[in-house]
Amino acid sequence: MAQANVYTSVSAQAWYTDKARISTGNTAVTFQVEGVQLTYVNPSTGNTANVGTPVGNIYSNAVSVPANSRQDIYIGVGNKLTISGSNFTVQELGTASSAQAASKGVGSA
């Protein structure tokens, strides 16, 4: 099994597994997941949209993770994670779903 990536800062970071674990130090952080449209064919033109087109945030407001805690969250392959705050780590968890092919620009429209 490949080693999971661990980050100490993320801003619109494309995610390659379905889940993540946020571990905080002595300060709370907030996170937001930006949904990304992986495939789309414009019915007017027949053109395929670029892979990774942002379509909006998954949550209506940023979600808080308390200080000195750990929280596992669902992100979804291809979506983008942003964490605001300091003194945290975030680790990729699990495996990629079938959406992995689309996040790499492979597959049919």
Phi and psi restraints in degrees (range 20) as a CNS / XPLOR table:
assign (resid 1 and name C) (resid 2 and name N)
       (resid 2 and name CA) (resid 2 and name C) 1.0 -69.9 20.0 2
assign (resid 2 and name N) (resid 2 and name CA)
       (resid 2 and name C) (resid 3 and name N) 1.0 150.4 20.0 2
assign (resid 2 and name C) (resid 3 and name N)
       (resid 3 and name CA) (resid 3 and name C) 1.0 -75.2 20.0 2
assign (resid 3 and name N) (resid 3 and name CA)
       (resid 3 and name C) (resid 4 and name N) 1.0 138.7 20.0 2
assign (resid 3 and name C) (resid 4 and name N)
       (resid 4 and name CA) (resid 4 and name C) 1.0 -75.1 20.0 2
assign (resid 4 and name N) (resid 4 and name CA)
       (resid 4 and name C) (resid 5 and name N) 1.0 146.0 20.0 2
assign (resid 4 and name C) (resid 5 and name N)
       (resid 5 and name CA) (resid 5 and name C) 1.0 -73.4 20.0 2
assign (resid 5 and name N) (resid 5 and name CA)
       (resid 5 and name C) (resid 6 and name N) 1.0 143.2 20.0 2
assign (resid 5 and name C) (resid 6 and name N)
       (resid 6 and name CA) (resid 6 and name C) 1.0 -124.9 20.0 2
assign (resid 6 and name N) (resid 6 and name CA)
       (resid 6 and name C) (resid 7 and name N) 1.0 132.0 20.0 2
assign (resid 6 and name C) (resid 7 and name N)
       (resid 7 and name CA) (resid 7 and name C) 1.0 -120.9 20.0 2
assign (resid 7 and name N) (resid 7 and name CA)
       (resid 7 and name C) (resid 8 and name N) 1.0 150.4 20.0 2
assign (resid 7 and name C) (resid 8 and name N)
       (resid 8 and name CA) (resid 8 and name C) 1.0 -111.0 20.0 2
assign (resid 8 and name N) (resid 8 and name CA)
       (resid 8 and name C) (resid 9 and name N) 1.0 -2.8 20.0 2
assign (resid 8 and name C) (resid 9 and name N)
       (resid 9 and name CA) (resid 9 and name C) 1.0 -155.9 20.0 2
assign (resid 9 and name N) (resid 9 and name CA)
       (resid 9 and name C) (resid 10 and name N) 1.0 140.3 20.0 2
assign (resid 9 and name C) (resid 10 and name N)
       (resid 10 and name CA) (resid 10 and name C) 1.0 -143.9 20.0 2
assign (resid 10 and name N) (resid 10 and name CA)
       (resid 10 and name C) (resid 11 and name N) 1.0 133.6 20.0 2
assign (resid 10 and name C) (resid 11 and name N)
       (resid 11 and name CA) (resid 11 and name C) 1.0 -142.4 20.0 2
assign (resid 11 and name N) (resid 11 and name CA)
       (resid 11 and name C) (resid 12 and name N) 1.0 109.3 20.0 2
assign (resid 11 and name C) (resid 12 and name N)
       (resid 12 and name CA) (resid 12 and name C) 1.0 54.0 20.0 2
assign (resid 12 and name N) (resid 12 and name CA)
       (resid 12 and name C) (resid 13 and name N) 1.0 42.6 20.0 2
assign (resid 12 and name C) (resid 13 and name N)
       (resid 13 and name CA) (resid 13 and name C) 1.0 -81.2 20.0 2
assign (resid 13 and name N) (resid 13 and name CA)
       (resid 13 and name C) (resid 14 and name N) 1.0 119.1 20.0 2
assign (resid 13 and name C) (resid 14 and name N)
       (resid 14 and name CA) (resid 14 and name C) 1.0 -63.7 20.0 2
assign (resid 14 and name N) (resid 14 and name CA)
       (resid 14 and name C) (resid 15 and name N) 1.0 137.0 20.0 2
assign (resid 14 and name C) (resid 15 and name N)
       (resid 15 and name CA) (resid 15 and name C) 1.0 -107.6 20.0 2
assign (resid 15 and name N) (resid 15 and name CA)
       (resid 15 and name C) (resid 16 and name N) 1.0 141.0 20.0 2
assign (resid 15 and name C) (resid 16 and name N)
       (resid 16 and name CA) (resid 16 and name C) 1.0 -114.8 20.0 2
assign (resid 16 and name N) (resid 16 and name CA)
       (resid 16 and name C) (resid 17 and name N) 1.0 5.7 20.0 2
assign (resid 16 and name C) (resid 17 and name N)
       (resid 17 and name CA) (resid 17 and name C) 1.0 -129.1 20.0 2
assign (resid 17 and name N) (resid 17 and name CA)
       (resid 17 and name C) (resid 18 and name N) 1.0 171.3 20.0 2
assign (resid 17 and name C) (resid 18 and name N)
       (resid 18 and name CA) (resid 18 and name C) 1.0 -77.8 20.0 2
assign (resid 18 and name N) (resid 18 and name CA)
       (resid 18 and name C) (resid 19 and name N) 1.0 -27.0 20.0 2
assign (resid 18 and name C) (resid 19 and name N)
       (resid 19 and name CA) (resid 19 and name C) 1.0 -128.8 20.0 2
assign (resid 19 and name N) (resid 19 and name CA)
       (resid 19 and name C) (resid 20 and name N) 1.0 168.8 20.0 2
assign (resid 19 and name C) (resid 20 and name N)
       (resid 20 and name CA) (resid 20 and name C) 1.0 -145.6 20.0 2
assign (resid 20 and name N) (resid 20 and name CA)
       (resid 20 and name C) (resid 21 and name N) 1.0 156.5 20.0 2
assign (resid 20 and name C) (resid 21 and name N)
       (resid 21 and name CA) (resid 21 and name C) 1.0 -119.2 20.0 2
assign (resid 21 and name N) (resid 21 and name CA)
       (resid 21 and name C) (resid 22 and name N) 1.0 119.4 20.0 2
assign (resid 21 and name C) (resid 22 and name N)
       (resid 22 and name CA) (resid 22 and name C) 1.0 -99.5 20.0 2
assign (resid 22 and name N) (resid 22 and name CA)
       (resid 22 and name C) (resid 23 and name N) 1.0 124.7 20.0 2
assign (resid 22 and name C) (resid 23 and name N)
       (resid 23 and name CA) (resid 23 and name C) 1.0 -118.1 20.0 2
assign (resid 23 and name N) (resid 23 and name CA)
       (resid 23 and name C) (resid 24 and name N) 1.0 124.5 20.0 2
assign (resid 23 and name C) (resid 24 and name N)
       (resid 24 and name CA) (resid 24 and name C) 1.0 -105.2 20.0 2
assign (resid 24 and name N) (resid 24 and name CA)
       (resid 24 and name C) (resid 25 and name N) 1.0 154.8 20.0 2
assign (resid 24 and name C) (resid 25 and name N)
       (resid 25 and name CA) (resid 25 and name C) 1.0 -95.1 20.0 2
assign (resid 25 and name N) (resid 25 and name CA)
       (resid 25 and name C) (resid 26 and name N) 1.0 -129.5 20.0 2
assign (resid 25 and name C) (resid 26 and name N)
       (resid 26 and name CA) (resid 26 and name C) 1.0 -85.2 20.0 2
assign (resid 26 and name N) (resid 26 and name CA)
       (resid 26 and name C) (resid 27 and name N) 1.0 9.1 20.0 2
assign (resid 26 and name C) (resid 27 and name N)
       (resid 27 and name CA) (resid 27 and name C) 1.0 -132.6 20.0 2
assign (resid 27 and name N) (resid 27 and name CA)
       (resid 27 and name C) (resid 28 and name N) 1.0 148.7 20.0 2
assign (resid 27 and name C) (resid 28 and name N)
       (resid 28 and name CA) (resid 28 and name C) 1.0 -75.7 20.0 2
assign (resid 28 and name N) (resid 28 and name CA)
       (resid 28 and name C) (resid 29 and name N) 1.0 156.1 20.0 2
assign (resid 28 and name C) (resid 29 and name N)
       (resid 29 and name CA) (resid 29 and name C) 1.0 -130.9 20.0 2
assign (resid 29 and name N) (resid 29 and name CA)
       (resid 29 and name C) (resid 30 and name N) 1.0 164.6 20.0 2
assign (resid 29 and name C) (resid 30 and name N)
       (resid 30 and name CA) (resid 30 and name C) 1.0 -122.2 20.0 2
assign (resid 30 and name N) (resid 30 and name CA)
       (resid 30 and name C) (resid 31 and name N) 1.0 152.4 20.0 2
assign (resid 30 and name C) (resid 31 and name N)
       (resid 31 and name CA) (resid 31 and name C) 1.0 -135.2 20.0 2
assign (resid 31 and name N) (resid 31 and name CA)
       (resid 31 and name C) (resid 32 and name N) 1.0 158.2 20.0 2
assign (resid 31 and name C) (resid 32 and name N)
       (resid 32 and name CA) (resid 32 and name C) 1.0 -143.4 20.0 2
assign (resid 32 and name N) (resid 32 and name CA)
       (resid 32 and name C) (resid 33 and name N) 1.0 143.2 20.0 2
assign (resid 32 and name C) (resid 33 and name N)
       (resid 33 and name CA) (resid 33 and name C) 1.0 -114.9 20.0 2
assign (resid 33 and name N) (resid 33 and name CA)
       (resid 33 and name C) (resid 34 and name N) 1.0 123.2 20.0 2
assign (resid 33 and name C) (resid 34 and name N)
       (resid 34 and name CA) (resid 34 and name C) 1.0 -93.5 20.0 2
assign (resid 34 and name N) (resid 34 and name CA)
       (resid 34 and name C) (resid 35 and name N) 1.0 119.0 20.0 2
assign (resid 34 and name C) (resid 35 and name N)
       (resid 35 and name CA) (resid 35 and name C) 1.0 -69.3 20.0 2
assign (resid 35 and name N) (resid 35 and name CA)
       (resid 35 and name C) (resid 36 and name N) 1.0 141.1 20.0 2
assign (resid 35 and name C) (resid 36 and name N)
       (resid 36 and name CA) (resid 36 and name C) 1.0 -124.6 20.0 2
assign (resid 36 and name N) (resid 36 and name CA)
       (resid 36 and name C) (resid 37 and name N) 1.0 129.0 20.0 2
assign (resid 36 and name C) (resid 37 and name N)
       (resid 37 and name CA) (resid 37 and name C) 1.0 -79.3 20.0 2
assign (resid 37 and name N) (resid 37 and name CA)
       (resid 37 and name C) (resid 38 and name N) 1.0 120.6 20.0 2
assign (resid 37 and name C) (resid 38 and name N)
       (resid 38 and name CA) (resid 38 and name C) 1.0 -89.0 20.0 2
assign (resid 38 and name N) (resid 38 and name CA)
       (resid 38 and name C) (resid 39 and name N) 1.0 -36.2 20.0 2
assign (resid 38 and name C) (resid 39 and name N)
       (resid 39 and name CA) (resid 39 and name C) 1.0 -140.9 20.0 2
assign (resid 39 and name N) (resid 39 and name CA)
       (resid 39 and name C) (resid 40 and name N) 1.0 144.1 20.0 2
assign (resid 39 and name C) (resid 40 and name N)
       (resid 40 and name CA) (resid 40 and name C) 1.0 -165.1 20.0 2
assign (resid 40 and name N) (resid 40 and name CA)
       (resid 40 and name C) (resid 41 and name N) 1.0 133.5 20.0 2
assign (resid 40 and name C) (resid 41 and name N)
       (resid 41 and name CA) (resid 41 and name C) 1.0 -113.9 20.0 2
assign (resid 41 and name N) (resid 41 and name CA)
       (resid 41 and name C) (resid 42 and name N) 1.0 121.6 20.0 2
assign (resid 41 and name C) (resid 42 and name N)
       (resid 42 and name CA) (resid 42 and name C) 1.0 -69.3 20.0 2
assign (resid 42 and name N) (resid 42 and name CA)
       (resid 42 and name C) (resid 43 and name N) 1.0 118.6 20.0 2
assign (resid 42 and name C) (resid 43 and name N)
       (resid 43 and name CA) (resid 43 and name C) 1.0 -65.6 20.0 2
assign (resid 43 and name N) (resid 43 and name CA)
       (resid 43 and name C) (resid 44 and name N) 1.0 -24.4 20.0 2
assign (resid 43 and name C) (resid 44 and name N)
       (resid 44 and name CA) (resid 44 and name C) 1.0 -74.4 20.0 2
assign (resid 44 and name N) (resid 44 and name CA)
       (resid 44 and name C) (resid 45 and name N) 1.0 -38.6 20.0 2
assign (resid 44 and name C) (resid 45 and name N)
       (resid 45 and name CA) (resid 45 and name C) 1.0 -110.6 20.0 2
assign (resid 45 and name N) (resid 45 and name CA)
       (resid 45 and name C) (resid 46 and name N) 1.0 -21.4 20.0 2
assign (resid 45 and name C) (resid 46 and name N)
       (resid 46 and name CA) (resid 46 and name C) 1.0 80.5 20.0 2
assign (resid 46 and name N) (resid 46 and name CA)
       (resid 46 and name C) (resid 47 and name N) 1.0 0.9 20.0 2
assign (resid 46 and name C) (resid 47 and name N)
       (resid 47 and name CA) (resid 47 and name C) 1.0 -79.2 20.0 2
assign (resid 47 and name N) (resid 47 and name CA)
       (resid 47 and name C) (resid 48 and name N) 1.0 146.5 20.0 2
assign (resid 47 and name C) (resid 48 and name N)
       (resid 48 and name CA) (resid 48 and name C) 1.0 -90.2 20.0 2
assign (resid 48 and name N) (resid 48 and name CA)
       (resid 48 and name C) (resid 49 and name N) 1.0 133.6 20.0 2
assign (resid 48 and name C) (resid 49 and name N)
       (resid 49 and name CA) (resid 49 and name C) 1.0 -69.3 20.0 2
assign (resid 49 and name N) (resid 49 and name CA)
       (resid 49 and name C) (resid 50 and name N) 1.0 157.0 20.0 2
assign (resid 49 and name C) (resid 50 and name N)
       (resid 50 and name CA) (resid 50 and name C) 1.0 -62.0 20.0 2
assign (resid 50 and name N) (resid 50 and name CA)
       (resid 50 and name C) (resid 51 and name N) 1.0 140.0 20.0 2
assign (resid 50 and name C) (resid 51 and name N)
       (resid 51 and name CA) (resid 51 and name C) 1.0 -65.1 20.0 2
assign (resid 51 and name N) (resid 51 and name CA)
       (resid 51 and name C) (resid 52 and name N) 1.0 135.7 20.0 2
assign (resid 51 and name C) (resid 52 and name N)
       (resid 52 and name CA) (resid 52 and name C) 1.0 94.6 20.0 2
assign (resid 52 and name N) (resid 52 and name CA)
       (resid 52 and name C) (resid 53 and name N) 1.0 18.0 20.0 2
assign (resid 52 and name C) (resid 53 and name N)
       (resid 53 and name CA) (resid 53 and name C) 1.0 -70.5 20.0 2
assign (resid 53 and name N) (resid 53 and name CA)
       (resid 53 and name C) (resid 54 and name N) 1.0 118.7 20.0 2
assign (resid 53 and name C) (resid 54 and name N)
       (resid 54 and name CA) (resid 54 and name C) 1.0 -65.1 20.0 2
assign (resid 54 and name N) (resid 54 and name CA)
       (resid 54 and name C) (resid 55 and name N) 1.0 140.3 20.0 2
assign (resid 54 and name C) (resid 55 and name N)
       (resid 55 and name CA) (resid 55 and name C) 1.0 -123.0 20.0 2
assign (resid 55 and name N) (resid 55 and name CA)
       (resid 55 and name C) (resid 56 and name N) 1.0 1.8 20.0 2
assign (resid 55 and name C) (resid 56 and name N)
       (resid 56 and name CA) (resid 56 and name C) 1.0 125.2 20.0 2
assign (resid 56 and name N) (resid 56 and name CA)
       (resid 56 and name C) (resid 57 and name N) 1.0 168.4 20.0 2
assign (resid 56 and name C) (resid 57 and name N)
       (resid 57 and name CA) (resid 57 and name C) 1.0 -77.3 20.0 2
assign (resid 57 and name N) (resid 57 and name CA)
       (resid 57 and name C) (resid 58 and name N) 1.0 146.6 20.0 2
assign (resid 57 and name C) (resid 58 and name N)
       (resid 58 and name CA) (resid 58 and name C) 1.0 -72.4 20.0 2
assign (resid 58 and name N) (resid 58 and name CA)
       (resid 58 and name C) (resid 59 and name N) 1.0 -38.3 20.0 2
assign (resid 58 and name C) (resid 59 and name N)
       (resid 59 and name CA) (resid 59 and name C) 1.0 -103.4 20.0 2
assign (resid 59 and name N) (resid 59 and name CA)
       (resid 59 and name C) (resid 60 and name N) 1.0 144.2 20.0 2
assign (resid 59 and name C) (resid 60 and name N)
       (resid 60 and name CA) (resid 60 and name C) 1.0 -69.5 20.0 2
assign (resid 60 and name N) (resid 60 and name CA)
       (resid 60 and name C) (resid 61 and name N) 1.0 -27.4 20.0 2
assign (resid 60 and name C) (resid 61 and name N)
       (resid 61 and name CA) (resid 61 and name C) 1.0 -135.9 20.0 2
assign (resid 61 and name N) (resid 61 and name CA)
       (resid 61 and name C) (resid 62 and name N) 1.0 157.2 20.0 2
assign (resid 61 and name C) (resid 62 and name N)
       (resid 62 and name CA) (resid 62 and name C) 1.0 -61.4 20.0 2
assign (resid 62 and name N) (resid 62 and name CA)
       (resid 62 and name C) (resid 63 and name N) 1.0 145.6 20.0 2
assign (resid 62 and name C) (resid 63 and name N)
       (resid 63 and name CA) (resid 63 and name C) 1.0 -99.9 20.0 2
assign (resid 63 and name N) (resid 63 and name CA)
       (resid 63 and name C) (resid 64 and name N) 1.0 135.4 20.0 2
assign (resid 63 and name C) (resid 64 and name N)
       (resid 64 and name CA) (resid 64 and name C) 1.0 -94.0 20.0 2
assign (resid 64 and name N) (resid 64 and name CA)
       (resid 64 and name C) (resid 65 and name N) 1.0 140.0 20.0 2
assign (resid 64 and name C) (resid 65 and name N)
       (resid 65 and name CA) (resid 65 and name C) 1.0 -116.7 20.0 2
assign (resid 65 and name N) (resid 65 and name CA)
       (resid 65 and name C) (resid 66 and name N) 1.0 120.7 20.0 2
assign (resid 65 and name C) (resid 66 and name N)
       (resid 66 and name CA) (resid 66 and name C) 1.0 -63.3 20.0 2
assign (resid 66 and name N) (resid 66 and name CA)
       (resid 66 and name C) (resid 67 and name N) 1.0 159.9 20.0 2
assign (resid 66 and name C) (resid 67 and name N)
       (resid 67 and name CA) (resid 67 and name C) 1.0 -61.9 20.0 2
assign (resid 67 and name N) (resid 67 and name CA)
       (resid 67 and name C) (resid 68 and name N) 1.0 151.2 20.0 2
assign (resid 67 and name C) (resid 68 and name N)
       (resid 68 and name CA) (resid 68 and name C) 1.0 52.8 20.0 2
assign (resid 68 and name N) (resid 68 and name CA)
       (resid 68 and name C) (resid 69 and name N) 1.0 46.9 20.0 2
assign (resid 68 and name C) (resid 69 and name N)
       (resid 69 and name CA) (resid 69 and name C) 1.0 -142.2 20.0 2
assign (resid 69 and name N) (resid 69 and name CA)
       (resid 69 and name C) (resid 70 and name N) 1.0 176.0 20.0 2
assign (resid 69 and name C) (resid 70 and name N)
       (resid 70 and name CA) (resid 70 and name C) 1.0 -136.9 20.0 2
assign (resid 70 and name N) (resid 70 and name CA)
       (resid 70 and name C) (resid 71 and name N) 1.0 135.2 20.0 2
assign (resid 70 and name C) (resid 71 and name N)
       (resid 71 and name CA) (resid 71 and name C) 1.0 -138.4 20.0 2
assign (resid 71 and name N) (resid 71 and name CA)
       (resid 71 and name C) (resid 72 and name N) 1.0 129.7 20.0 2
assign (resid 71 and name C) (resid 72 and name N)
       (resid 72 and name CA) (resid 72 and name C) 1.0 -92.9 20.0 2
assign (resid 72 and name N) (resid 72 and name CA)
       (resid 72 and name C) (resid 73 and name N) 1.0 132.9 20.0 2
assign (resid 72 and name C) (resid 73 and name N)
       (resid 73 and name CA) (resid 73 and name C) 1.0 -130.6 20.0 2
assign (resid 73 and name N) (resid 73 and name CA)
       (resid 73 and name C) (resid 74 and name N) 1.0 155.5 20.0 2
assign (resid 73 and name C) (resid 74 and name N)
       (resid 74 and name CA) (resid 74 and name C) 1.0 -92.8 20.0 2
assign (resid 74 and name N) (resid 74 and name CA)
       (resid 74 and name C) (resid 75 and name N) 1.0 131.4 20.0 2
assign (resid 74 and name C) (resid 75 and name N)
       (resid 75 and name CA) (resid 75 and name C) 1.0 -115.3 20.0 2
assign (resid 75 and name N) (resid 75 and name CA)
       (resid 75 and name C) (resid 76 and name N) 1.0 -50.9 20.0 2
assign (resid 75 and name C) (resid 76 and name N)
       (resid 76 and name CA) (resid 76 and name C) 1.0 95.4 20.0 2
assign (resid 76 and name N) (resid 76 and name CA)
       (resid 76 and name C) (resid 77 and name N) 1.0 130.3 20.0 2
assign (resid 76 and name C) (resid 77 and name N)
       (resid 77 and name CA) (resid 77 and name C) 1.0 -57.1 20.0 2
assign (resid 77 and name N) (resid 77 and name CA)
       (resid 77 and name C) (resid 78 and name N) 1.0 133.7 20.0 2
assign (resid 77 and name C) (resid 78 and name N)
       (resid 78 and name CA) (resid 78 and name C) 1.0 92.4 20.0 2
assign (resid 78 and name N) (resid 78 and name CA)
       (resid 78 and name C) (resid 79 and name N) 1.0 -22.6 20.0 2
assign (resid 78 and name C) (resid 79 and name N)
       (resid 79 and name CA) (resid 79 and name C) 1.0 -74.0 20.0 2
assign (resid 79 and name N) (resid 79 and name CA)
       (resid 79 and name C) (resid 80 and name N) 1.0 167.2 20.0 2
assign (resid 79 and name C) (resid 80 and name N)
       (resid 80 and name CA) (resid 80 and name C) 1.0 -116.4 20.0 2
assign (resid 80 and name N) (resid 80 and name CA)
       (resid 80 and name C) (resid 81 and name N) 1.0 132.5 20.0 2
assign (resid 80 and name C) (resid 81 and name N)
       (resid 81 and name CA) (resid 81 and name C) 1.0 -106.3 20.0 2
assign (resid 81 and name N) (resid 81 and name CA)
       (resid 81 and name C) (resid 82 and name N) 1.0 135.5 20.0 2
assign (resid 81 and name C) (resid 82 and name N)
       (resid 82 and name CA) (resid 82 and name C) 1.0 -128.4 20.0 2
assign (resid 82 and name N) (resid 82 and name CA)
       (resid 82 and name C) (resid 83 and name N) 1.0 131.2 20.0 2
assign (resid 82 and name C) (resid 83 and name N)
       (resid 83 and name CA) (resid 83 and name C) 1.0 -121.3 20.0 2
assign (resid 83 and name N) (resid 83 and name CA)
       (resid 83 and name C) (resid 84 and name N) 1.0 129.7 20.0 2
assign (resid 83 and name C) (resid 84 and name N)
       (resid 84 and name CA) (resid 84 and name C) 1.0 -106.8 20.0 2
assign (resid 84 and name N) (resid 84 and name CA)
       (resid 84 and name C) (resid 85 and name N) 1.0 131.6 20.0 2
assign (resid 84 and name C) (resid 85 and name N)
       (resid 85 and name CA) (resid 85 and name C) 1.0 135.3 20.0 2
assign (resid 85 and name N) (resid 85 and name CA)
       (resid 85 and name C) (resid 86 and name N) 1.0 -169.2 20.0 2
assign (resid 85 and name C) (resid 86 and name N)
       (resid 86 and name CA) (resid 86 and name C) 1.0 -140.3 20.0 2
assign (resid 86 and name N) (resid 86 and name CA)
       (resid 86 and name C) (resid 87 and name N) 1.0 169.4 20.0 2
assign (resid 86 and name C) (resid 87 and name N)
       (resid 87 and name CA) (resid 87 and name C) 1.0 60.4 20.0 2
assign (resid 87 and name N) (resid 87 and name CA)
       (resid 87 and name C) (resid 88 and name N) 1.0 53.5 20.0 2
assign (resid 87 and name C) (resid 88 and name N)
       (resid 88 and name CA) (resid 88 and name C) 1.0 -141.1 20.0 2
assign (resid 88 and name N) (resid 88 and name CA)
       (resid 88 and name C) (resid 89 and name N) 1.0 163.4 20.0 2
assign (resid 88 and name C) (resid 89 and name N)
       (resid 89 and name CA) (resid 89 and name C) 1.0 -130.2 20.0 2
assign (resid 89 and name N) (resid 89 and name CA)
       (resid 89 and name C) (resid 90 and name N) 1.0 152.5 20.0 2
assign (resid 89 and name C) (resid 90 and name N)
       (resid 90 and name CA) (resid 90 and name C) 1.0 -135.0 20.0 2
assign (resid 90 and name N) (resid 90 and name CA)
       (resid 90 and name C) (resid 91 and name N) 1.0 133.0 20.0 2
assign (resid 90 and name C) (resid 91 and name N)
       (resid 91 and name CA) (resid 91 and name C) 1.0 -123.1 20.0 2
assign (resid 91 and name N) (resid 91 and name CA)
       (resid 91 and name C) (resid 92 and name N) 1.0 139.7 20.0 2
assign (resid 91 and name C) (resid 92 and name N)
       (resid 92 and name CA) (resid 92 and name C) 1.0 -67.5 20.0 2
assign (resid 92 and name N) (resid 92 and name CA)
       (resid 92 and name C) (resid 93 and name N) 1.0 137.4 20.0 2
assign (resid 92 and name C) (resid 93 and name N)
       (resid 93 and name CA) (resid 93 and name C) 1.0 -126.2 20.0 2
assign (resid 93 and name N) (resid 93 and name CA)
       (resid 93 and name C) (resid 94 and name N) 1.0 149.3 20.0 2
assign (resid 93 and name C) (resid 94 and name N)
       (resid 94 and name CA) (resid 94 and name C) 1.0 74.2 20.0 2
assign (resid 94 and name N) (resid 94 and name CA)
       (resid 94 and name C) (resid 95 and name N) 1.0 -155.1 20.0 2
assign (resid 94 and name C) (resid 95 and name N)
       (resid 95 and name CA) (resid 95 and name C) 1.0 -120.4 20.0 2
assign (resid 95 and name N) (resid 95 and name CA)
       (resid 95 and name C) (resid 96 and name N) 1.0 175.9 20.0 2
assign (resid 95 and name C) (resid 96 and name N)
       (resid 96 and name CA) (resid 96 and name C) 1.0 -89.1 20.0 2
assign (resid 96 and name N) (resid 96 and name CA)
       (resid 96 and name C) (resid 97 and name N) 1.0 144.2 20.0 2
assign (resid 96 and name C) (resid 97 and name N)
       (resid 97 and name CA) (resid 97 and name C) 1.0 -80.6 20.0 2
assign (resid 97 and name N) (resid 97 and name CA)
       (resid 97 and name C) (resid 98 and name N) 1.0 -173.2 20.0 2
assign (resid 97 and name C) (resid 98 and name N)
       (resid 98 and name CA) (resid 98 and name C) 1.0 -65.5 20.0 2
assign (resid 98 and name N) (resid 98 and name CA)
       (resid 98 and name C) (resid 99 and name N) 1.0 -13.2 20.0 2
assign (resid 98 and name C) (resid 99 and name N)
       (resid 99 and name CA) (resid 99 and name C) 1.0 -70.4 20.0 2
assign (resid 99 and name N) (resid 99 and name CA)
       (resid 99 and name C) (resid 100 and name N) 1.0 -10.9 20.0 2
assign (resid 99 and name C) (resid 100 and name N)
       (resid 100 and name CA) (resid 100 and name C) 1.0 -56.4 20.0 2
assign (resid 100 and name N) (resid 100 and name CA)
       (resid 100 and name C) (resid 101 and name N) 1.0 -41.1 20.0 2
assign (resid 100 and name C) (resid 101 and name N)
       (resid 101 and name CA) (resid 101 and name C) 1.0 -60.2 20.0 2
assign (resid 101 and name N) (resid 101 and name CA)
       (resid 101 and name C) (resid 102 and name N) 1.0 -41.9 20.0 2
assign (resid 101 and name C) (resid 102 and name N)
       (resid 102 and name CA) (resid 102 and name C) 1.0 -67.8 20.0 2
assign (resid 102 and name N) (resid 102 and name CA)
       (resid 102 and name C) (resid 103 and name N) 1.0 -35.6 20.0 2
assign (resid 102 and name C) (resid 103 and name N)
       (resid 103 and name CA) (resid 103 and name C) 1.0 -67.7 20.0 2
assign (resid 103 and name N) (resid 103 and name CA)
       (resid 103 and name C) (resid 104 and name N) 1.0 -19.1 20.0 2
assign (resid 103 and name C) (resid 104 and name N)
       (resid 104 and name CA) (resid 104 and name C) 1.0 -100.9 20.0 2
assign (resid 104 and name N) (resid 104 and name CA)
       (resid 104 and name C) (resid 105 and name N) 1.0 6.3 20.0 2
assign (resid 104 and name C) (resid 105 and name N)
       (resid 105 and name CA) (resid 105 and name C) 1.0 80.9 20.0 2
assign (resid 105 and name N) (resid 105 and name CA)
       (resid 105 and name C) (resid 106 and name N) 1.0 25.5 20.0 2
assign (resid 105 and name C) (resid 106 and name N)
       (resid 106 and name CA) (resid 106 and name C) 1.0 -114.8 20.0 2
assign (resid 106 and name N) (resid 106 and name CA)
       (resid 106 and name C) (resid 107 and name N) 1.0 146.1 20.0 2
assign (resid 106 and name C) (resid 107 and name N)
       (resid 107 and name CA) (resid 107 and name C) 1.0 119.1 20.0 2
assign (resid 107 and name N) (resid 107 and name CA)
       (resid 107 and name C) (resid 108 and name N) 1.0 174.7 20.0 2
assign (resid 107 and name C) (resid 108 and name N)
       (resid 108 and name CA) (resid 108 and name C) 1.0 -92.0 20.0 2
assign (resid 108 and name N) (resid 108 and name CA)
       (resid 108 and name C) (resid 109 and name N) 1.0 155.2 20.0 2
